[in-house]
Amino acid sequence: MAERRSHSVGLVEPQTLHVDTPMGLDCGKTLSQFDLVYETYGKLNAARSNAILICHALSGNHHAAGYHSEADVKPGWWDKCIGPGKMIDTDRFFVVSPANLGGYNGSTGPHSLHPETGRHYGPDFPVLTCADWVRSQDILRRALDIEQWAAVVGGSLGGMQVMQWSIDYPDRLAHAIVIAAAPKLSAQNIAFNEIARQAIVTDPEFHGGRYYEHDVVPRRGLMLARMLGHITYLSDEAMRAKFGRDLRAGRINYGFDVEFQVESYLRYQGASFVDRFDANTYLLMTKALDYFDPAYATGGDLAAAFAPVTARFMVVSFTSDWRFSPARSREIVDALVDAGKEVSYAEVTSDLGHDDFLLTMPHYVNSLRAYLGRVADEAGT
Amino acid sequence: MNTLLTQTHDGLRDDLALISNWITPGARVLDLGCGDGTLLAHLQRTKNVTGYGLEIDPDNAIACIGLGVNVLQLDLDAGLDQFEDNSFDFVVMSSALQEVQRPDQLIEEMLRIGRDSIVTFPNFGHWRPRLSLGLRGLMPVSKALPNRWYDTPNIHLCTVRDFEGLCRDKQVDIVRRHVVNHAHRSNLGMRAFPNLLGEIALYQLRRTVGF
């Protein structure tokens, strides 16, 4: 146990910020009050200049690093990269990791009780955007009395929030680190999301999103959604390396039960997801992904959308990521160059696919370590 | 001894020091094949330039990041379409011309993107490579061309005369030329017979008006 935790932030406890000032949302609705749950790792320095905000991806939450109890088997979702001496070094940085609004086991979301009706929000929970999340994270920033983030960091959907931060609150972050992201979803990306949503909403146990009140969950739909998602997060090569066409029973049975190892794996991934994720949250998160398009307001001109940016950027992509391929990251880089902004770009040769950003390939880790080393020097930490 | 070299550049490699002298303060610079970012870091510190380095090697790119240089890990052979016309004051390519697939196209791209271009390359017309190939019948190996024929990254070696021929064909203005030896020193002989006595050639180029 001690060995396992020697490079860990150790035991962590989530904290809750209760906000009772109403917050307007992009969809036109208002949240009259809400909770934001977050964890922090490392220490804020005296100048309050060494804070890093972590924006999480679709299935992440506030628990990014460390363990909740001694008995905890699995650490936070980005534990490989956050900790003492790790890529995001908690010996130097104060790391803040919130759970997004609309989430499933922390911040206020569809499972929460509506303060006026006393019922679960369910389908009445407002549709959210990256800009809404960023707005709520800025409330957290103020509550923590942090003038400016040394860096805002995120992968995938988290990377989109980072871009939004740089545009909406240019003075509030010195550095923007965007990993395995895209400036907007392609039609193919949206199509995958729509299949996932249809799997959920057509599950007989979805009950129009009011399944909490029926004491059921749309297991089959959520499981299918996750299975589909999982295929897109892995590369063809990674799946071939992991499973090939291996048969579970060693021979073909000419039936529709699980025969190939990959089928078994996907069913396992899907089933375990159901136990830890909320179907309404999945709908909300994928919609936020679909809507993300900072260049929408500038007629599709991403460089113009980046005009207000003062943060310096580090963009990272992975060669085997076909969900958000390196070409999509280069669109971000090109727009930043066109806008005359400061940006570095690393294209990491990888095998696994989109989920590579959770791992620790040397090129990836060393690039970000070098970058964040400069950020820390600048922050005087 | 060339007078340009009397300026101090805190131990900067001499060819990079020469390039630095040609770059105006506050310029926007794109450095193609920027290596470990030494030149750009120096220019940022001493001349307040802004810009980016392009580098394909991950370790070099990491070194750039460590120096606080904006580095884009891109392959020069994939082209430079993403950069707009006249979007930089200087486009620099130091000792990379001979390593790219189509040097002619890359030079055109440099001239399109930058107001001025600075190119350096090892001169294959120097007497030593000539001697090696002409008399000994062996591909030259020297300080300026240290690789053997089988492991060299150089796929398009050229001479000073070849390069100037290309510039003539493409109607490119040679604003400045400087040839040096492998220790990056110049002398009267090199200035008189650059193709025979220069080991490394440095050029500042500009697009001919109307080209």
Interface residues (C-beta under 8 A of the other chain):
Chain A: R312 M314 R330 V333 D334 V337 D338 G340 E342 V343 S344 Y345 A346 E347 V348 T349 H363 N366 S367 A370 Y371 G373 R374
Chain B: R28 T50 Y52 P58 A61 I62 A63 C64 I65 G66 G68 V69 N70 V71 L72 Q73 L74 Q82 F83 E84 S87
